[in-house]
């Protein structure tokens, strides 16, 4: 960390004073010229959001990130810290990061007037130049802008007319820093009005004080389009003062979605070593989120957060880890049966429309998993015909006939050897896999065996019953006869 110094030594070092906009622009240009990544970890935004961010920064704009939940809006804002200089000099003791070259508080002006070149300078690391506030209905002007501090007035024996009795809010303290205001529409309209002058004219008003305080702040706002109608709105004059509004979006491909989940899911190195996750299982997990975004039961205006698959992946691994503990095995592989453990991750992350509420959250979650299964299944195997002419053989005829005389019971708590020995005992199932998925890895082939059985039950060619630990597959005809 840089040591404290004096204003004279700072000037002698050749330091050039810059606005925060100039500072961010200079570092952005340096990264671009050096072919370095500017915003790391923002998968799927390389050709959409990131170019717009770069242009907004080069234009010196305040930014509003507009998008549905779970679209990395806050992550984008926080990543802008990396575009700041590593250290910034301030007048030592300043509450609002006064630049010694352009002091704006009475404290800093008086100190420089008294000490001149001997004014002590301290250094602030860029990690301390990021301020973030969640806009909630209880936020008031004093929180953001400031208020008169009667205790300070009494301690210093100053009248309320003296500027030194002011207690600065979060925004003045974020001078020469990045200030992020999350969920802007949730901020009451009268509080939004208090931001007008700060964004445009640079002055602030506190309890009648008309301070010409040219704050130097990079504002980043985030908002959800749903909020405009459900809870509030961004008042027009404030929106007019925000230079660039950038729309975020969900990942457009399964491959990008997988990268995001892998990056964000909290899975220990030990769990990764003990638990094998087939690539098809990862695809299926992402397909669940894609199915939710297209579902008639899910409110599209609310969106389906990327946190759904992140949380689901953690639950999926937790289910396999529980099996390891209970069976005292050394390793295991994620199974399709394990996907029942992600239902709590789904129900907690989706907003249902009226029809979905009528069906129930758990039922909708199972529908989404089934839809994802069919998408994954049909990307590998021939489609299952709804109606079949008698005597015409399909790729699944022998497999369905096998269940006329047999049934299969799969348990969550089976070891991998027990589990896959049961699946491998079904010769027609192995034939279906070899004819359609021979190029896949062994882990994916094993997963495909469950995928085929699951797809046949969804298509009502087989019957499936379940309890807390077991899935039983039977012939649909035999089960129907039994019911009758």
C-alpha positions in Angstrom: 0.0 0.0 0.0 1.2 3.5 -0.8 2.5 5.5 2.1 1.1 8.9 3.1 2.9 11.8 1.4 2.6 15.6 1.0 1.0 17.6 -1.7 4.4 18.9 -2.8 5.7 15.3 -3.2 2.6 14.4 -5.1 3.0 17.2 -7.6 6.7 16.4 -8.0 5.9 12.8 -8.8 4.2 13.9 -12.0 0.7 12.7 -10.9 -2.0 14.0 -13.2 -5.4 14.8 -11.7 -8.3 13.3 -13.7 -12.0 13.1 -13.4 -13.4 9.6 -12.7 -14.8 9.5 -16.3 -11.3 10.3 -17.7 -9.7 7.7 -15.5 -12.1 4.9 -16.5 -11.8 5.9 -20.1 -8.0 5.8 -20.1 -7.9 2.4 -18.4 -10.5 1.0 -20.8 -8.5 2.2 -23.8 -5.4 0.7 -22.4 -7.1 -2.7 -21.9 -8.5 -2.6 -25.4 -5.2 -1.7 -27.0 -3.5 -4.5 -25.0 -6.1 -7.0 -26.1 -7.0 -7.7 -22.5 -10.5 -8.7 -21.4 -12.4 -5.7 -20.1 -15.4 -7.4 -18.4 -14.5 -11.0 -17.4 -17.0 -13.7 -16.7 -19.9 -12.0 -18.7 -20.6 -15.0 -20.9 -22.9 -14.3 -23.9 -22.5 -10.5 -23.7 -19.4 -10.2 -25.9 -21.4 -9.1 -28.9 -24.3 -7.3 -27.3 -23.9 -5.8 -23.8 -20.2 -5.3 -23.6 -19.8 -3.2 -26.8 -22.6 -0.9 -25.6 -20.9 -0.6 -22.2 -17.6 0.4 -23.8 -19.3 3.0 -25.9 -21.2 4.4 -22.8 -17.9 4.7 -20.9 -16.1 6.4 -23.8 -19.0 8.8 -24.0 -18.7 9.6 -20.3 -22.3 8.6 -19.6 -24.0 7.5 -16.4 -25.5 4.1 -17.2 -28.8 2.4 -16.5 -28.7 -1.4 -16.8 -32.2 -2.6 -17.6 -33.1 -6.3 -17.5 -34.9 -9.1 -15.8 -33.7 -10.8 -12.7 -30.5 -12.9 -12.8 -29.0 -11.2 -15.9 -25.7 -10.1 -14.2 -26.6 -6.4 -13.9 -24.9 -6.1 -10.5 -21.9 -8.1 -11.6 -21.4 -5.8 -14.6 -21.5 -2.8 -12.3 -19.1 -4.3 -9.8 -16.7 -5.3 -12.6 -16.2 -1.6 -13.5 -14.0 -1.2 -10.4 -11.3 -2.9 -12.4 -11.2 0.1 -14.7 -10.2 2.4 -11.9 -6.6 3.3 -11.1 -5.2 1.1 -8.3 -4.7 4.0 -5.9 -6.1 7.5 -5.8 -4.7 10.4 -3.7 -7.0 12.4 -1.4 -6.6 15.1 1.2 -5.9 13.2 4.3 -8.9 13.0 6.6 -11.4 14.1 3.9 -14.8 12.5 4.3 -15.6 12.9 0.6 -12.3 11.9 -1.1 -11.3 15.5 -1.9 -8.7 15.8 -4.6 -5.8 18.1 -3.4 -5.9 19.7 -6.9 -9.6 20.5 -6.8 -10.9 20.4 -3.2 -14.7 20.8 -2.8 -15.3 20.5 0.9 -14.7 23.2 3.5 -12.4 20.9 5.4 -10.1 20.3 2.4 -10.1 23.9 1.2 -9.2 25.2 4.7 -6.4 22.6 5.1 -4.8 23.4 1.8 -5.2 27.2 2.4 -3.4 26.7 5.8 -0.7 24.1 4.9 -0.3 24.6 1.1 2.3 22.1 -0.3 2.7 20.5 3.1 -0.9 19.3 3.0 -0.9 15.6 4.0 -2.0 13.2 1.2 -3.3 9.7 1.8 -4.1 7.0 -0.8 -7.4 5.1 -1.4 -7.4 1.7 -3.1 -9.8 1.2 -5.9 -11.6 -1.5 -3.9 -12.7 1.3 -1.5 -14.1 3.4 -4.4 -17.1 1.3 -5.0 -20.4 2.2 -3.3 -23.6 0.2 -3.6 -27.1 0.9 -2.4 -30.2 -1.2 -2.8 -33.1 1.2 -3.5 -35.8 0.2 -1.0 -39.0 2.2 -0.1 -37.5 3.2 3.2 -34.5 5.0 1.7 -34.6 8.7 2.5 -32.7 11.8 1.4 -30.6 11.8 4.5 -29.3 8.3 3.6 -28.3 9.4 0.1 -27.5 13.1 0.3 -27.0 13.9 4.0 -28.4 15.9 6.9 -27.5 18.3 9.6 -25.8 16.6 12.5 -26.8 18.3 15.8 -24.3 16.3 17.8 -21.5 17.6 15.6 -22.8 21.1 15.9 -22.9 20.8 19.7 -19.4 19.2 20.0 -17.7 21.7 17.7 -19.9 24.6 19.1 -20.9 25.7 15.6 -24.2 27.2 14.5 -26.4 25.2 12.1 -25.6 27.7 9.4 -22.0 26.4 9.3 -21.2 23.9 6.6 -19.1 21.9 9.0 -22.2 20.6 10.9 -23.4 18.6 7.8 -23.3 14.8 7.9 -22.7 13.6 4.3 -24.8 10.8 2.9 -23.6 7.9 0.7 -23.5 9.9 -2.5 -21.1 12.7 -1.4 -18.9 10.1 0.3 -18.7 8.3 -3.1 -17.1 11.4 -4.7 -14.5 10.3 -7.3 -15.9 6.7 -7.0 -18.5 4.4 -8.7 -21.9 4.6 -7.1 -24.4 1.8 -7.9 -28.1 2.2 -7.1 -29.8 -1.1 -7.5 -33.5 -1.5 -8.4 -34.0 2.2 -9.1 -37.8 2.0 -9.7 -38.2 0.9 -6.1 -36.9 4.4 -5.0 -39.7 6.7 -4.1 -40.3 9.4 -6.7 -39.5 12.2 -4.2 -36.2 10.6 -3.5 -35.4 10.2 -7.2 -36.0 13.9 -7.6 -33.2 14.6 -5.1 -30.8 13.1 -7.7 -31.6 15.5 -10.4 -29.0 18.2 -9.6 -26.4 15.7 -8.6 -26.5 14.1 -12.1 -26.7 17.3 -14.1 -25.6 20.4 -12.2 -23.4 18.9 -9.6 -24.8 20.7 -6.6 -26.6 19.3 -3.6 -29.1 20.7 -1.1 -29.2 19.6 2.5 -31.8 21.2 4.9 -31.7 24.6 3.1 -27.9 24.5 2.4 -27.3 25.5 -1.2 -23.9 23.9 -1.7 -22.1 24.2 -5.0 -20.3 20.9 -4.6 -19.3 19.5 -8.0 -19.2 15.9 -7.1 -17.4 13.6 -9.5 -19.2 10.3 -9.5 -19.7 7.5 -12.1 -23.4 6.4 -11.5 -24.6 3.0 -12.5 -28.3 2.2 -12.0 -30.0 -1.1 -12.4 -33.7 -1.7 -13.0 -36.1 -4.5 -13.8 -38.7 -3.7 -16.5 -41.3 -5.4 -14.4 -40.8 -2.8 -11.7 -42.1 0.0 -14.0 -45.6 -1.3 -13.6 -45.7 -3.4 -10.5 -44.0 -1.3 -7.9 -42.9 2.1 -9.3 -41.2 3.8 -12.2 -38.2 5.9 -13.0 -39.4 9.5 -13.1 -38.9 11.0 -16.6 -36.5 13.9 -15.7 -34.2 11.5 -13.9 -34.3 9.0 -16.8 -33.5 11.9 -19.1 -30.3 12.6 -17.1 -29.0 9.1 -17.5 -26.8 9.0 -20.6 -27.1 5.4 -21.7 -29.7 2.7 -21.1 -28.4 -0.8 -21.8 -30.6 -3.9 -22.0 -29.3 -7.1 -20.6 -30.5 -10.6 -21.6 -30.4 -14.3 -20.7 -27.9 -16.6 -22.4 -29.1 -17.5 -25.8 -27.5 -21.0 -26.1 -27.1 -24.0 -23.8 -23.3 -23.8 -24.1 -23.2 -20.2 -22.8 -25.7 -21.1 -20.0 -23.4 -24.0 -19.0 -20.4 -21.7 -18.7 -22.3 -19.4 -16.4 -23.5 -22.2 -14.2 -20.1 -23.7 -14.0 -18.5 -20.4 -13.1 -21.0 -19.4 -10.4 -22.1 -22.7 -8.8 -20.3 -23.2 -5.4 -19.0 -26.8 -5.7 -15.9 -27.8 -3.7 -12.9 -29.4 -5.3 -13.5 -32.5 -3.2 -17.1 -32.9 -4.5 -15.9 -32.4 -8.1 -13.4 -35.2 -7.6 -16.0 -37.6 -6.2 -19.0 -36.7 -8.3 -19.1 -37.2 -12.0 -21.5 -35.0 -13.9 -22.3 -36.3 -17.4 -22.3 -33.6 -20.1 -25.9 -34.5 -21.0 -26.9 -33.9 -17.3 -25.4 -30.4 -17.6 -27.4 -29.8 -20.8 -30.6 -31.1 -19.3 -30.2 -28.8 -16.3 -29.9 -25.7 -18.6 -32.8 -27.0 -20.7 -35.0 -26.7 -17.5 -34.4 -23.0 -17.4 -35.0 -22.6 -21.1 -38.3 -24.5 -20.7 -39.3 -22.3 -17.8 -38.8 -19.1 -19.8 -41.1 -20.5 -22.5 -43.7 -22.1 -20.2 -47.3 -21.0 -20.2 -47.3 -21.5 -16.5 -44.5 -19.1 -15.7 -44.8 -15.3 -15.7 -42.5 -14.2 -18.6 -42.5 -10.6 -17.3 -40.7 -11.7 -14.1 -38.1 -13.7 -16.0 -36.3 -16.9 -14.9 -33.1 -16.0 -13.2 -29.8 -17.6 -14.1 -29.6 -18.3 -10.4 -32.2 -21.1 -11.0 -29.6 -23.4 -12.7 -26.8 -22.3 -10.3 -28.9 -23.3 -7.3 -30.2 -26.4 -9.1 -26.6 -27.5 -9.9 -25.7 -27.2 -6.2 -28.8 -29.2 -5.2 -27.9 -31.9 -7.8 -24.4 -32.3 -6.4 -25.8 -32.3 -2.9 -28.1 -35.2 -3.8 -25.2 -37.2 -5.1 -23.1 -36.3 -2.1 -25.9 -37.5 0.2 -25.8 -40.8 -1.7 -22.1 -41.1 -1.2 -22.5 -40.6 2.6 -25.4 -43.1 2.9 -23.8 -45.8 0.7 -20.2 -45.1 2.0 -19.0 -45.2 -1.6 -16.0 -43.4 -2.9 -17.5 -42.0 -6.1 -20.8 -41.6 -7.9 -22.3 -40.2 -11.0 -25.3 -37.8 -11.4 -28.4 -39.6 -12.5 -31.6 -38.5 -14.0 -33.4 -39.6 -10.8 -31.3 -37.0 -9.0 -33.1 -34.3 -10.9 -36.0 -34.6 -8.5 -33.8 -32.9 -6.0 -33.7 -29.7 -8.0 -37.5 -29.1 -7.6 -36.9 -26.8 -4.6 -34.5 -24.7 -6.7 -37.2 -24.4 -9.4 -40.1 -23.5 -7.2 -38.2 -20.8 -5.4 -37.0 -19.1 -8.6 -40.1 -18.9 -10.8 -43.2 -16.6 -10.6 -46.3 -18.5 -11.7 -49.3 -17.1 -13.6 -52.8 -17.9 -12.4 -52.9 -21.3 -14.3 -49.6 -22.3 -12.8 -50.8 -21.4 -9.3 -53.8 -23.6 -9.9 -51.6 -26.6 -10.9 -49.2 -26.0 -8.0 -45.5 -25.1 -8.0 -44.2 -28.7 -7.6 -46.3 -30.0 -10.5 -45.1 -27.2 -12.7 -41.5 -27.9 -11.8 -42.0 -31.6 -12.8 -43.5 -30.5 -16.1 -40.5 -28.3 -16.8 -38.1 -31.2 -16.1 -40.2 -33.4 -18.4 -40.1 -30.8 -21.2 -36.4 -30.6 -20.8 -36.0 -34.4 -20.9 -38.0 -34.5 -24.2 -35.8 -31.8 -25.8 -32.6 -33.6 -24.8 -34.0 -36.9 -25.8 -35.2 -35.8 -29.3 -31.8 -34.2 -30.0 -30.3 -37.7 -29.9 -33.0 -40.3 -30.5 -35.8 -40.7 -33.0 -39.0 -39.1 -32.1 -41.6 -41.3 -30.3 -44.8 -41.6 -32.3 -48.0 -40.9 -30.5 -50.0 -43.2 -32.7 -48.5 -46.5 -34.1 -49.9 -48.8 -36.7 -50.3 -52.3 -35.5 -47.5 -54.6 -36.7 -45.1 -51.8 -37.6 -41.9 -51.9 -35.6 -40.4 -48.8 -34.1 -37.0 -48.2 -32.6 -38.6 -48.7 -29.2 -40.9 -51.7 -29.9 -38.5 -54.4 -28.4 -37.9 -52.2 -25.4 -41.6 -51.7 -24.7 -42.2 -55.4 -25.1 -39.5 -56.2 -22.5 -41.6 -54.3 -19.9 -44.6 -56.5 -20.7 -42.9 -59.3 -18.9 -40.5 -57.4 -16.6 -40.3 -54.3 -14.5 -37.4 -52.1 -13.4 -36.8 -50.6 -10.0 -34.2 -47.9 -9.6 -33.2 -46.6 -6.2 -31.6 -43.3 -5.3 -29.4 -45.1 -2.8 -28.1 -47.8 -5.2 -24.3 -47.6 -5.7 -23.2 -46.9 -9.2 -22.5 -50.6 -9.8 -25.9 -51.7 -8.6 -27.7 -48.9 -10.5 -26.0 -49.4 -13.9 -26.1 -53.2 -13.6 -29.9 -53.0 -13.5 -30.0 -50.7 -16.6 -27.5 -52.9 -18.4 -29.6 -56.0 -17.9 -32.2 -54.6 -20.3 -30.8 -55.8 -23.7 -33.2 -53.8 -25.9 -32.3 -50.6 -24.0 -28.6 -51.2 -24.7 -29.4 -51.8 -28.4 -31.3 -48.4 -28.6 -28.3 -46.6 -27.1 -25.7 -48.3 -29.4 -27.8 -47.6 -32.5 -28.3 -43.9 -31.7 -25.7 -42.7 -29.2 -22.6 -44.9 -29.8 -20.3 -41.8 -30.2 -21.1 -40.5 -26.7 -18.9 -41.1 -23.6 -19.7 -44.0 -21.3 -21.1 -41.6 -18.7 -23.4 -40.0 -21.3 -24.5 -43.4 -22.6 -25.4 -44.4 -19.0 -27.4 -41.2 -18.6 -29.1 -41.8 -22.0 -30.5 -45.1 -20.7 -32.4 -43.2 -18.1 -33.3 -40.6 -20.6 -34.9 -43.1 -22.9 -37.0 -44.7 -20.2 -38.1 -41.3 -18.9 -39.1 -40.2 -22.4 -41.1 -43.3 -22.9 -43.0 -42.7 -19.7 -43.7 -39.1 -20.7 -45.0 -40.3 -24.0 -47.2 -42.8 -22.1 -45.5 -45.9 -23.7 -44.3 -47.0 -20.2 -45.7 -46.4 -16.8 -43.7 -44.9 -13.9 -44.4 -44.9 -10.2 -42.4 -43.3 -7.5 -41.9 -42.9 -3.8 -39.3 -41.1 -1.7 -36.4 -43.2 -2.8 -37.5 -45.5 -5.6 -38.7 -45.2 -9.2 -40.5 -48.3 -10.8 -40.9 -48.6 -14.5 -43.6 -51.0 -15.9 -45.5 -51.6 -19.1 -48.2 -49.0 -19.5 -50.7 -51.7 -20.7 -50.0 -54.0 -17.7 -50.3 -51.2 -15.2 -53.5 -50.0 -16.8 -55.0 -53.5 -16.7 -54.0 -53.7 -13.0 -55.7 -50.4 -12.3 -58.9 -51.6 -14.0 
